[in-house]
Amino acid sequence: MEAWERSATRRKLLEEANQYSSPHYEKATGLETWFAIPGMHAIVPPPRWKMAFVTFPAAYLLSLFTILILKLISASLPLTITNLVVTTVLVFGLTYFAMPTLSVLLKRWLYPP
């Protein structure tokens, strides 16, 4: 991203766009911008400690249940396969299920009025 921000192509495009508009930039710090929350228009990131408190139990439970299920299916899977499956379930589970759900459920705590 830094290379793009310093690139001549970007600079040329911005010069052209600035003839017709005013620049407005927002940078996000992390997971708080991954998920759209109904009724929220402006993204004001919650403190990182709050995101950690939400992410940790979700990641812990997803990885725990994935490992338990893998052990029930086959206790002799190689470590690399187990790690691949756990990481895949963790990333997709957090991105598409756990974090969007928790962001909505904890909206008032994460995004106070």
C-alpha positions as a LaTeX table, in Angstrom:
\begin{tabular}{lrrr}
\hline
Residue & $x$ (\AA) & $y$ (\AA) & $z$ (\AA) \\
\hline
Met1 & 0.00 & 0.00 & 0.00 \\
Glu2 & 2.83 & 2.38 & 0.83 \\
Ala3 & 4.38 & 1.76 & $-2.59$ \\
Trp4 & 1.05 & 2.63 & $-4.24$ \\
Glu5 & 0.64 & 5.77 & $-2.14$ \\
Arg6 & 4.10 & 6.98 & $-3.26$ \\
Ser7 & 3.70 & 5.93 & $-6.91$ \\
Ala8 & 3.76 & 8.30 & $-9.86$ \\
Thr9 & 0.60 & 6.69 & $-11.26$ \\
Arg10 & $-1.37$ & 7.47 & $-8.10$ \\
Arg11 & 0.01 & 11.00 & $-7.96$ \\
Lys12 & $-1.04$ & 11.59 & $-11.60$ \\
Leu13 & $-4.54$ & 10.19 & $-10.97$ \\
Leu14 & $-4.95$ & 12.32 & $-7.84$ \\
Glu15 & $-3.90$ & 15.47 & $-9.67$ \\
Glu16 & $-6.56$ & 14.78 & $-12.27$ \\
Ala17 & $-9.24$ & 13.90 & $-9.69$ \\
Asn18 & $-8.45$ & 16.95 & $-7.55$ \\
Gln19 & $-9.51$ & 19.18 & $-10.44$ \\
Tyr20 & $-13.08$ & 17.95 & $-9.86$ \\
Ser21 & $-13.25$ & 17.12 & $-6.15$ \\
Ser22 & $-11.77$ & 17.58 & $-2.71$ \\
Pro23 & $-9.74$ & 14.74 & $-1.24$ \\
His24 & $-11.04$ & 12.94 & 1.85 \\
Tyr25 & $-9.06$ & 10.06 & 3.36 \\
Glu26 & $-9.84$ & 7.57 & 6.10 \\
Lys27 & $-7.48$ & 4.87 & 7.28 \\
Ala28 & $-8.61$ & 1.96 & 9.38 \\
Thr29 & $-6.55$ & 0.27 & 12.05 \\
Gly30 & $-7.75$ & $-3.31$ & 11.74 \\
Leu31 & $-10.66$ & $-5.70$ & 12.14 \\
Glu32 & $-13.19$ & $-3.02$ & 13.01 \\
Thr33 & $-13.68$ & $-2.17$ & 9.34 \\
Trp34 & $-14.09$ & $-5.73$ & 8.06 \\
Phe35 & $-17.76$ & $-5.87$ & 8.87 \\
Ala36 & $-20.70$ & $-3.68$ & 7.95 \\
Ile37 & $-22.95$ & $-2.96$ & 10.92 \\
Pro38 & $-26.54$ & $-1.99$ & 10.12 \\
Gly39 & $-27.28$ & 1.61 & 11.01 \\
Met40 & $-23.61$ & 2.65 & 11.20 \\
His41 & $-22.55$ & 5.21 & 8.61 \\
Ala42 & $-19.26$ & 6.69 & 9.79 \\
Ile43 & $-16.61$ & 4.25 & 10.94 \\
Val44 & $-15.08$ & 5.33 & 14.22 \\
Pro45 & $-12.81$ & 2.47 & 15.21 \\
Pro46 & $-13.23$ & 1.08 & 18.71 \\
Pro47 & $-10.11$ & 0.88 & 20.85 \\
Arg48 & $-7.85$ & $-2.03$ & 19.99 \\
Trp49 & $-8.28$ & $-3.52$ & 23.46 \\
Lys50 & $-12.02$ & $-3.83$ & 22.84 \\
Met51 & $-11.38$ & $-5.57$ & 19.51 \\
Ala52 & $-8.96$ & $-7.93$ & 21.27 \\
Phe53 & $-11.60$ & $-8.75$ & 23.91 \\
Val54 & $-14.09$ & $-9.59$ & 21.17 \\
Thr55 & $-11.67$ & $-11.47$ & 18.91 \\
Phe56 & $-9.95$ & $-13.63$ & 21.54 \\
Pro57 & $-12.94$ & $-15.68$ & 22.76 \\
Ala58 & $-14.24$ & $-16.07$ & 19.20 \\
Ala59 & $-10.85$ & $-17.31$ & 17.97 \\
Tyr60 & $-10.37$ & $-19.53$ & 21.01 \\
Leu61 & $-13.76$ & $-21.24$ & 20.65 \\
Leu62 & $-13.47$ & $-21.69$ & 16.89 \\
Ser63 & $-10.01$ & $-23.24$ & 17.14 \\
Leu64 & $-10.98$ & $-25.41$ & 20.14 \\
Phe65 & $-14.05$ & $-26.87$ & 18.44 \\
Thr66 & $-12.16$ & $-27.38$ & 15.18 \\
Ile67 & $-9.39$ & $-29.31$ & 16.96 \\
Leu68 & $-11.92$ & $-31.40$ & 18.91 \\
Ile69 & $-13.78$ & $-32.30$ & 15.71 \\
Leu70 & $-10.52$ & $-33.16$ & 13.93 \\
Lys71 & $-9.49$ & $-35.42$ & 16.82 \\
Leu72 & $-12.85$ & $-37.21$ & 16.63 \\
Ile73 & $-12.50$ & $-37.69$ & 12.88 \\
Ser74 & $-8.87$ & $-38.74$ & 12.87 \\
Ala75 & $-6.41$ & $-38.43$ & 15.74 \\
Ser76 & $-3.51$ & $-39.31$ & 13.45 \\
Leu77 & $-3.64$ & $-36.35$ & 11.05 \\
Pro78 & $-0.24$ & $-34.77$ & 10.40 \\
Leu79 & 0.42 & $-31.49$ & 12.17 \\
Thr80 & 0.60 & $-29.57$ & 8.88 \\
Ile81 & $-2.87$ & $-30.75$ & 7.82 \\
Thr82 & $-4.33$ & $-30.05$ & 11.27 \\
Asn83 & $-2.79$ & $-26.57$ & 11.26 \\
Leu84 & $-4.09$ & $-25.88$ & 7.74 \\
Val85 & $-7.64$ & $-26.92$ & 8.65 \\
Val86 & $-7.65$ & $-25.00$ & 11.96 \\
Thr87 & $-6.26$ & $-21.84$ & 10.31 \\
Thr88 & $-8.77$ & $-22.05$ & 7.46 \\
Val89 & $-11.74$ & $-22.52$ & 9.81 \\
Leu90 & $-10.42$ & $-19.76$ & 12.08 \\
Val91 & $-9.97$ & $-17.16$ & 9.33 \\
Phe92 & $-13.23$ & $-17.89$ & 7.52 \\
Gly93 & $-15.17$ & $-18.43$ & 10.75 \\
Leu94 & $-14.00$ & $-15.11$ & 12.18 \\
Thr95 & $-14.48$ & $-13.21$ & 8.92 \\
Tyr96 & $-17.89$ & $-14.52$ & 7.86 \\
Phe97 & $-19.54$ & $-15.66$ & 11.10 \\
Ala98 & $-18.08$ & $-14.79$ & 14.49 \\
Met99 & $-16.90$ & $-11.20$ & 14.09 \\
Pro100 & $-19.90$ & $-9.93$ & 12.10 \\
Thr101 & $-22.24$ & $-11.53$ & 14.65 \\
Leu102 & $-20.30$ & $-10.26$ & 17.66 \\
Ser103 & $-19.93$ & $-6.79$ & 16.13 \\
Val104 & $-23.71$ & $-6.52$ & 15.87 \\
Leu105 & $-24.37$ & $-8.06$ & 19.31 \\
Leu106 & $-21.78$ & $-5.84$ & 21.02 \\
Lys107 & $-22.47$ & $-2.75$ & 18.88 \\
Arg108 & $-23.32$ & $-0.49$ & 21.84 \\
Trp109 & $-20.16$ & $-1.47$ & 23.70 \\
Leu110 & $-17.84$ & $-1.30$ & 20.65 \\
Tyr111 & $-19.44$ & 1.81 & 19.15 \\
Pro112 & $-20.91$ & 3.92 & 21.99 \\
Pro113 & $-23.17$ & 6.81 & 20.87 \\
\hline
\end{tabular}
